[in-house]
Each structure stands twice: as structure tokens, then as C-alpha cells.
Amino acid sequence: MPVDEVIDIALACLAALAASGAADAADWAGPATSGPLLTTREQEVVRLVARGLSNKGIAQALHITRHTVKKRIASAMNRLGAANRAHAAVLATRRRLL
């Protein structure tokens, strides 16, 4: 399943939960942020992850090394509390960071 489709499904589920008046709907959206949670470069990398690019594709698109891509993804995952790169893309989208 494409990442964009996963994100759309996750956002639809979140909207349905919020519309149902569930008390814990805010918990599903993740913590509120008072400022940028990700650096500009981390946002760029996660945005490309969300589009389904591989590390090699991201490196080529941003003119950086694959090693740097891996470091940026790991840093973004850590900041977002994500379990994997797809989860980071979903969380960043939900928090409107992309």
C-alpha cells in the first residue's frame, strides 16, 4: 500500500474519532507543539519519505549522501517519537509539520 494512502486512511480515522466526540481524540493526534519540532532539512526528508522515496532517491533529490539521509530520518523519528520512517511521515502529517 502506498504511503500516501496509509496517511489518508490514518487521517480519515483520526477525523472520524474526533467527530464521534471521543474523549481521547486529542491523544491520537499526538502532542501539541509550540514551535517547529523538526529542522527544515528534517521536514524536507520526511516529506520525501511520505512520497515514498527510498534513501537513495531522497539523497539524489536533496544532493546529500545516503548516510546523511539516514541520520536525518533517525533524528526526525527520535524527535517525533516514531517507530519507523512511515510512522514519522504519518506523525509529521498529523501535526501539520510538512
Secondary structure, DSSP 8 states (H G I E B T S, - for coil): --HHHHHHHHHHHHHHHHHTT-TTHHHHH----SS-SS-HHHHHHHHHHHTT--HHHHHHHHT--HHHHHHHHHHHHHHHT-SSHHHHHHHHHHTT--
